[in-house]
């Protein structure tokens, strides 16, 4: 794995074709503005592991967390605000 490159925004703009070629070859670049990192140009293959996971496997996992009579209890609490 090669070193991470750091470029200022103006420098990155002028060197964009070269930075894209670097990304194709597996090299990442951090782009900064006024000394603060604001973006990363990374190879697409590295994004596959960082995709958000689906919440579907968690469906129903909160059962038992509410008091007995859960929906009725929630409705009663909600109705308190409309009094």
NORWO-V980609 format. One record per residue. N is the residue number from 0. RES is the residue in one small letter. PSI is psi as a letter, one per 30 degrees, with the letter a starting at -180 (999 if undefined). OMEGA is omega in whole degrees, -180 to 180 (none if undefined). BURIAL is I if it has 24 or more other ideal C-beta (glycine too) atoms within 12 Angstrom, else O. Layout:
# NORWO-V980609
((N | RES | PSI | OMEGA | BURIAL) (N | RES | PSI | OMEGA | BURIAL))
This chain:
# NORWO-V980609
((0 | x | k | -177 | O) (1 | x | l | 179 | O) (2 | x | l | 177 | O) (3 | x | k | 178 | O) (4 | x | k | 175 | I) (5 | x | k | -180 | O) (6 | x | k | 171 | I) (7 | x | l | -175 | O) (8 | x | e | 180 | O) (9 | x | e | 178 | O) (10 | x | e | 179 | O) (11 | x | e | 179 | I) (12 | x | e | -178 | O) (13 | x | f | -178 | O) (14 | x | g | -174 | O) (15 | x | e | 179 | O) (16 | x | e | 179 | O) (17 | x | e | 179 | O) (18 | x | e | 176 | I) (19 | x | e | 176 | O) (20 | x | e | 177 | O) (21 | x | e | 179 | O) (22 | x | e | 177 | I) (23 | x | f | -180 | O) (24 | x | g | 175 | O) (25 | x | g | -179 | O) (26 | x | k | 179 | I) (27 | x | l | 179 | I) (28 | x | k | 174 | I) (29 | x | k | -179 | I) (30 | x | k | -178 | I) (31 | x | l | 176 | O) (32 | x | k | -178 | O) (33 | x | h | 176 | O) (34 | x | g | -179 | O) (35 | x | k | -180 | O) (36 | x | k | -178 | O) (37 | x | f | -178 | O) (38 | x | l | 176 | O) (39 | x | k | 174 | O) (40 | x | j | -174 | I) (41 | x | l | 176 | I) (42 | x | k | -177 | O) (43 | x | e | -179 | O) (44 | x | f | 180 | O) (45 | x | f | -180 | O) (46 | x | f | -176 | O) (47 | x | e | -179 | O) (48 | x | f | -176 | O) (49 | x | g | 179 | O) (50 | x | k | 178 | O) (51 | x | k | 179 | O) (52 | x | l | 177 | O) (53 | x | k | 177 | O) (54 | x | f | -178 | O) (55 | x | e | 178 | O) (56 | x | f | -180 | O) (57 | x | f | -177 | O) (58 | x | k | 179 | O) (59 | x | f | -177 | O) (60 | x | f | 179 | O) (61 | x | g | 179 | O) (62 | x | k | 178 | O) (63 | x | f | 180 | O) (64 | x | f | -180 | O) (65 | x | l | 178 | O) (66 | x | l | 177 | O) (67 | x | k | -177 | O) (68 | x | h | -175 | O) (69 | x | d | -177 | O) (70 | x | e | 180 | O) (71 | x | e | 179 | O) (72 | x | e | 179 | O) (73 | x | e | 179 | O) (74 | x | e | 179 | O) (75 | x | e | 179 | O) (76 | x | e | 180 | O) (77 | x | e | 180 | O) (78 | x | f | 178 | O) (79 | x | e | -177 | O) (80 | x | f | -178 | O) (81 | x | g | 178 | O) (82 | x | 999 | none | O))
